[in-house]
């Protein structure tokens, strides 16, 4: 398979430093809204990169469930590989890629658990089967097979036919950013890159070379 000649020329949009909002969170909300309206595939899907206790990086796809003035919220099993990595090293990176818009956003910051009350509220809003799945899955652990997972889920469903409480090992993280970069594809690989850096509590906006 020859991958050398697989190329895409990006021409759809332009990103100027002047048109970017002074607040990168607001700028992100504008771009996320564009992605949702454009019906891109999984607009809230983001790559979450962590570092474990040995300094080895690992990444995986998770879903953004909230963006607010403080940052970006996602939910997971605290005992999962990513949860244990965050416990050791709380600094993480997030990447959104919306190829239909020829756009990407990179976010760096610190991940911290949100309150139990916030996690309870979101967990209660999930579909019943998803709540059962949160109990059945010992995320990242080795299992004997898919049938054992289904059997465990059935057992938990029998124990909780109506109300499913949130597992104590499951909840949300807030990523508080200190660096956010917006990338817009441009022709000839001369892409637009606008980066926000948090310095002394204020956001500084700069243009980066592609």
N, C-alpha and C positions, 0 to 999 in steps of 0.2 A: 504494500500500500504506500503510495507516494503522497505525502502530506505537504510537500514543499509549495505546491501551486494552489493550495486552497486559500483563497483570499476573499475578503469582503470589503468593498469600498463604501465607507460611511459618508452619507451625504444629507441625511434627513434634517438635522437641526444644528443650531449654533448656540454656544453658551458664552456669554460675555461676563466679565467680572462685575460690571456695573448693574446688570439685570438681576444678579443674585441677591436675594434678601440678606440683610445684615445678620440675621439669625439663621444659622444652618439648619436648625430643627424645622423652622417654617419653610425654608427652601426644600428640605426633604419632604415635607408634607405636600408641597406643590407637585414634586416629581412623583411621589407615590400616587397622588390623585390622578396624574396624567397616566400612570401605568394601569391603574384600575379602569379608567375610562377607555383606554386603548384595548382592554381585555387581554393583556399579556398573560402568558401562562404563569400561574403562581406569583402574583405581584408582591405578596408578602414573604415569599421564600427568600431566606438569606443564609449565606454560608457563615457559620460560627467557627472561628479558629481559637484554639486554646493551647496552652503549654502545660505538660505534666510535670511531676516532681523531678524528673530527670532532664528537663529542658527540651523534651521532644514535642514538636508541634503536632496537632491533630485538628482536622476540620470535618464538618458535617453540615447538612442542611437542616435548618429549623424554621419555624414560622414566627414572624413578628406578630404579636397580638395587641400591642398598644404602643403608641408614640405620644409622648407628652413633653412638657417643658423641661423635665429632668433627663429624658433620654428614651431608651428603647427597651421594651419588655417582651420576654419570651418565657415559656414554661417548659419544664422537663422534670425528669427523675433526679433528685439530688444525689442518688447513689450511682448514677450512670457514669460512664467514662468522662464525659464533659463536666458533670457535676463535681466529681472528685478532682478534676484538673483545676476547676475554678476555685475550689477550696484551697488548693495549694498555691495557685497563681491567679489572682482575680482579674488580671489585665487580659482583655480579649480583643478580637477583631471581628467585625461583621462586614460582609460584602453582599450587596444587591446587584443583580445583573438583569437588565431588561433589554434583551437583544432586539425586540420589536421596535424599541425607541432608540436603539444604539446608545444606551446609557448604562452607567454603573455608578454605584455609591459605595465608598469604603469608609468604615467607621472604626475608630479605635477608642477604647476607654476601659473603665473598671466595672466589673459585674458584681452586684451584691443582691442578696435575697430580698424580695419585697416582703411586706408583712403577711402574717398568716391570714389575716382578715381579707386582704386583697386576693391571695391565692384561693381562699375559700369561695369568694364571690365568683371568680372566673371558673373554678372547677364546677360549681353548681350550674353554670350556664352551658356546660359541655353536654353533648348527647349521652344518653344512658350507657350505650355500648363503649364509648370512649372512657367514661368514668370506670367502668368495669375493667377495661384494658389497662388503666393506670395501676390498678391493684394486681392484675395478673402478670404484668411484665416486670421482671427484675432486669431492667434495661441494661444492656451490655454484658449480662451474665451468660455463660454457656448453658444451653438447654439440650435435652435429649432429642427433641423433635417438635414439629409444629403441633402434633396431636396432644402433647403434654401441655402446651400453652392453651389450647382450646379447652382441654379438660379443666385446667385451673380457672379459666375464665368462667366456665359453666358452674363450677363450685362456688365462686364468689357471687355470681348472679343469683344462685339459690339462697345464699346468705343475705343478700341485699336485693330483694325483688322490687323494691320501690326507691328507697333513699340510699344513695351511695355516698358515704362521707369521703372527704379528701384524704388520701394516704399521707401520713406525716412525712414521708420521704419524697413527696411530689409538690412542686410549687414554682413560683416565678422568680425571675432575675430581672433586675433593672441594670442596663448598661448605660452608665453616665459617660458621655463622650468628652474627649479632649482634642480629638482630631477627626474631621469629616471632610472627605474629598468627593467632589462631583466630577464625573468624567462623561464627556459627550464626544462620540465618535465623529471624526472629520476626515475629509479626503486626504490622500497621500500620507496617512498615519500622523498628520499634524493635528492631533486631537486637542480638544479643550479640557483643561484640568484646573478646576478652581478648588482650592484647599482652605479650610477654616482651621485655625489653630487657637486653642484656648490659652491665653496668656494673662496672668493676674486677674482672672475672673472675667476677662473680656475676649470676645472672638475677633481674631485678626484674619482677614481674607487676603489670599495671595493667589497668583497664577503660577502654575508649575509647567515646566517644559514637558512635552509629551515623550 
